[in-house]
Amino acid sequence: MEENMKQSQLLKGVLEGCVLLIIGQGEIYGYELMQRLHAYGFTSVVGGTLYPLLTKLETQEQITGNLRTSPDGPDRKYFRLTTSGVKAGQDFERQWAELRAQVAAVVEDKNK
């Protein structure tokens, strides 16, 4: 249980950036986005985590949503990045690269 809690805390720090990068690949609706996250290994992400994050990103005007009819059931809200969202995704990529390099240096030094 404690391991899952630690992973959850780490995930919160990167999930927003990953969501922006995935949406940046093309319009996507919520369930499809969750499936894509699961395919990348983020299997602990559930609707109760993802949908509030999408609402937050929409409120911050980093993404915009467009409701469309679906042939398979209820309407779907498709999301795409705004100019602000593109910049936030780019900032995340840069910050992630820096953090990854810093953590790698610490791990490598520890293993000497």
Order of alpha helices (4+ residues) and beta strands (2+ residues): alpha-beta-alpha-alpha-beta-beta-alpha
